[in-house]
Amino acid sequence: MKHKWLVGTGILLVLFWTLLILFFSSQPSEASHEQSGAFVKLYDAANQVFRFNENPVLNRIENFVYMDLLEGKYLSTNAKIRKLAHFTLYGVLGGLTTLVAYVISTYLNWQKSKWFLSLISGILFPLIIAALDELNQSRIDRTSSLSDVLLDGTGAGCGTILVLVLISGFNAFAVYIKNRK
């Protein structure tokens, strides 16, 4: 493998991000609520400047997600921040895992299966971590929820797709530059 440091760095990033997620999920409910409360204050301050709640597009998205998909649950700002954190943390994990799987597949010369392996890895690994995360929460005086696992999987799927689109765009650009010469 030509660039072992790249693979090693990627694996360390995935491991770090996974441990960060598990650290947050291992916090007692009071500490977790306090952490999300700090982000609520940050959101409220940003909302004073940018007026997110007055944007019709954002309002439609918010209504679709919280009223249609989540059936009117999680309407407090704190709950919304917590759900957004789930989606975002696992989106990053999915993206990182996808990128690492792609790099490993490329350097192992698995050209025919690298896209498939990257897609599956980017979704499956975060889903396993999400299930373990919720199992852990059920053991430490916190509510565990299948809907959180589904939200985490959705975030991982979005992160995976985003990274695959970026890789595809980068590859197309590299071919374009190569053919220009």
C-alpha atoms as one frame of an Amber mdcrd trajectory, in Angstrom:
protein
   0.000   0.000   0.000   1.563   3.213  -1.219   0.141   5.674   1.324  -0.277
   3.711   4.550  -0.259   6.939   6.553  -3.417   8.081   4.755  -5.259   4.883
   5.628  -3.944   4.956   9.196  -4.983   8.581   9.646  -8.440   7.829   8.264
  -8.910   4.855  10.572  -7.815   6.976  13.538 -10.321   9.697  12.568 -13.145
   7.127  12.368 -12.090   5.678  15.728 -11.872   9.142  17.308 -15.312  10.150
  16.007 -16.839   6.858  17.162 -15.386   7.315  20.644 -16.656  10.905  20.712
 -20.181   9.689  19.924 -19.963   6.985  22.592 -18.624   9.537  25.094 -21.615
  11.815  24.517 -24.050   8.922  24.799 -22.460   7.756  28.051 -23.170  11.049
  29.803 -25.888  11.014  32.481 -29.178  12.523  31.331 -28.621  15.736  33.331
 -25.213  16.341  31.735 -26.565  15.561  28.283 -29.467  17.966  28.770 -27.040
  20.647  29.961 -24.816  20.154  26.887 -27.741  20.470  24.504 -28.947  23.490
  26.514 -25.701  25.270  25.654 -26.413  24.696  21.957 -29.971  25.969  22.429
 -28.534  29.247  23.729 -26.164  29.373  20.747 -29.060  28.686  18.351 -31.205
  31.382  19.979 -28.374  33.906  19.640 -27.835  32.968  15.975 -31.581  33.132
  15.361 -31.628  36.721  16.665 -29.166  37.642  13.928 -30.163  35.383  11.007
 -33.913  34.924  11.751 -34.063  31.230  10.815 -37.637  31.002  12.042 -38.752
  33.574   9.429 -37.383  31.634   6.449 -40.275  29.951   4.581 -38.069  27.188
   3.111 -36.652  26.280   6.520 -40.160  26.416   8.002 -41.426  23.939   5.388
 -38.532  21.578   6.046 -39.046  21.866   9.795 -42.798  21.233   9.480 -42.190
  18.210   7.260 -39.611  16.681   9.592 -41.216  17.422  12.954 -44.913  17.301
  12.094 -45.077  14.736   9.291 -42.152  12.407   9.934 -41.964  12.676  13.721
 -45.728  13.114  14.212 -45.496  16.259  16.327 -42.915  14.878  18.754 -39.757
  16.709  19.771 -41.143  20.211  19.278 -39.030  21.947  21.917 -35.868  23.643
  20.703 -33.817  21.430  23.026 -35.317  18.268  21.511 -34.718  19.590  17.990
 -31.083  20.342  18.815 -30.648  16.834  20.250 -32.131  15.208  17.129 -30.020
  17.419  14.876 -26.957  16.339  16.865 -27.823  12.669  16.250 -28.203  13.282
  12.527 -25.016  15.360  12.260 -22.732  13.169  14.392 -23.704  10.066  12.471
 -23.577  11.926   9.145 -19.936  12.735   9.842 -19.264   9.142  10.938 -20.885
   7.814   7.762 -18.884  10.199   5.599 -15.581   9.402   7.308 -16.215   5.660
   7.142 -17.123   5.914   3.463 -13.977   7.866   2.673 -11.744   5.418   4.545
 -13.398   2.418   2.859 -12.937   4.080  -0.537  -9.253   4.821   0.107  -8.591
   1.280   1.361 -10.456  -0.250  -1.600  -8.518   1.946  -4.021  -5.128   1.060
  -2.581  -5.996  -2.638  -2.476  -6.943  -2.267  -6.154 -10.534  -3.455  -5.633
 -11.729  -1.277  -8.506 -14.909  -3.226  -9.259 -16.249  -3.202  -5.713 -14.894
  -0.014  -4.153 -18.106   2.006  -4.652 -20.271  -0.772  -3.232 -17.929  -1.420
  -0.285 -17.732   2.299   0.458 -21.529   2.632   0.398 -22.143  -0.413   2.595
 -19.363   0.506   5.059 -20.566   4.100   5.341 -24.044   2.970   6.351 -23.508
  -0.354   8.132 -20.721   0.646  10.537 -22.567   3.730  11.849 -25.780   1.698
  12.210 -23.940  -0.862  14.348 -22.502   1.952  16.483 -25.972   3.554  16.732
 -27.498   0.305  17.979 -24.694  -0.135  20.525 -25.092   3.522  21.495 -28.808
   3.082  22.243 -28.152  -0.188  24.079 -25.588   1.621  26.219 -28.049   4.446
  26.947 -30.653   1.980  28.181 -28.142   0.788  30.798 -27.236   4.242  32.201
 -30.535   5.901  33.124 -31.215   7.342  29.679 -33.961   6.658  27.226 -33.036
   4.457  24.294 -35.054   4.684  21.133 -35.322   2.836  17.842 -36.256   6.159
  16.225 -32.816   7.495  17.241 -31.154   4.532  15.510 -33.202   5.276  12.376
 -32.292   8.974  12.594 -28.628   8.046  13.055 -28.843   5.732  10.036 -30.432
   8.495   7.981 -27.605  10.850   8.954 -25.033   8.173   8.081 -26.742   7.585
   4.739 -26.720  11.303   3.916 -23.054  11.604   4.931 -22.205   8.560   2.845
 -24.001   9.840  -0.234 -22.451  13.292   0.145 -18.930  11.837   0.296 -19.572
   9.518  -2.667 -20.864  12.466  -4.715 -17.802  14.522  -3.749 -15.447  11.646
  -4.649 -17.219  11.182  -7.966 -16.978  14.912  -8.689 -13.322  14.990  -7.729
 -12.596  11.981  -9.955 -14.468  13.562 -12.886 -12.542  16.806 -12.401  -9.227
  14.907 -12.297 -10.099  13.128 -15.573 -11.084  16.459 -17.115  -7.768  18.057
 -16.112  -5.818  15.012 -17.321  -7.573  15.083 -20.718  -6.965  18.831 -21.141
  -3.199  18.355 -21.275
